[in-house]
Structure formats: structure tokens, C-alpha cells
Amino acid sequence: MAADALTTPPCPLTPRELEVLRLAEYDTPVAVIARKTHLSAGTVRNHLSAAVAKLGATSRSEAYLTAHDNGWL
């Protein structure tokens, strides 16, 4: 377990991007994520887009899997 912690790359996402991405796990609609986080739908879309871009993913589902597989979620 300690070796895994040493080989895990640092997370490039902000805490808010991680929160929004975590809520997007089951393809949760943006409006629902916005309501749960008290953010506007546009802000949620911006956070999801930033997470997708930072992780080099092609979708928010792929971004979630990448973050989860790296132990960031």
C-alpha cells in the first residue's frame, strides 16, 4: 500500500472539480449536480470540462474513471 502511495501521480484537479466529478459518476444530470453543490449549471459544466481537459479524457465518464483509477476519488 505504501508503494502505491509513492507511485500515484499528484492529482491535477481542484477540490471543486473533484467534488463535481464525483457527483457525475452515474451520468448525473448537470442540473442535479448544480443543485447538490449550490452552483449554477454553467459553473458545473465549466468544472466538468476543466476536469476532462486536465485528465486528457474524451468524456466526463472517462475522466471519472481516470480519477478513480488513480485514487483521487
C-alpha positions as CSV (number, residue, x, y, z in Angstrom):
1,M,0.0,0.0,0.0
2,A,2.8,2.4,0.8
3,A,4.4,1.7,-2.6
4,D,1.1,2.5,-4.3
5,A,1.0,5.9,-2.5
6,L,4.5,6.7,-3.7
7,T,3.7,5.8,-7.4
8,T,0.4,7.6,-7.5
9,P,0.8,10.8,-9.6
10,P,-0.3,14.0,-8.0
11,C,-3.9,15.0,-8.7
12,P,-4.2,17.8,-11.2
13,L,-7.8,18.6,-10.2
14,T,-9.0,21.2,-7.8
15,P,-11.1,20.2,-4.8
16,R,-14.2,21.6,-6.5
17,E,-13.5,19.8,-9.8
18,L,-13.1,16.5,-7.8
19,E,-16.4,17.2,-6.0
20,V,-18.3,17.8,-9.2
21,L,-16.7,14.8,-11.0
22,R,-17.5,12.6,-8.0
23,L,-21.2,13.6,-8.3
24,A,-21.1,12.9,-12.1
25,E,-20.2,9.2,-11.5
26,Y,-23.6,7.8,-12.7
27,D,-24.1,10.3,-15.6
28,T,-25.9,12.5,-13.1
29,P,-27.5,15.4,-15.0
30,V,-25.8,18.8,-14.7
31,A,-28.9,20.3,-13.1
32,V,-28.8,17.8,-10.3
33,I,-25.1,18.3,-9.6
34,A,-25.7,22.1,-9.6
35,R,-28.5,21.7,-7.1
36,K,-26.4,19.5,-4.8
37,T,-23.4,21.8,-4.9
38,H,-25.2,25.1,-4.9
39,L,-23.6,26.1,-8.2
40,S,-25.0,27.3,-11.4
41,A,-25.4,24.7,-14.2
42,G,-22.8,26.7,-16.3
43,T,-20.3,26.5,-13.4
44,V,-20.8,22.8,-13.1
45,R,-20.3,22.4,-16.9
46,N,-17.1,24.5,-16.6
47,H,-15.7,22.3,-13.8
48,L,-16.5,19.1,-15.7
49,S,-14.9,20.5,-18.9
50,A,-11.8,21.5,-16.9
51,A,-11.6,18.0,-15.3
52,V,-12.0,16.3,-18.7
53,A,-9.3,18.5,-20.3
54,K,-6.8,18.2,-17.4
55,L,-7.1,14.4,-17.4
56,G,-6.9,14.2,-21.2
57,A,-10.2,12.4,-21.3
58,T,-12.8,12.4,-24.1
59,S,-15.9,12.4,-21.7
60,R,-16.8,13.0,-18.2
61,S,-17.3,9.3,-17.7
62,E,-13.7,8.7,-18.9
63,A,-12.5,11.5,-16.6
64,Y,-14.3,9.9,-13.7
65,L,-12.7,6.5,-14.4
66,T,-9.2,8.1,-14.7
67,A,-9.6,9.9,-11.4
68,H,-11.0,6.9,-9.7
69,D,-8.3,4.6,-11.0
70,N,-5.6,7.0,-9.8
71,G,-7.1,7.1,-6.3
72,W,-8.1,10.7,-6.4
73,L,-11.8,10.0,-5.8
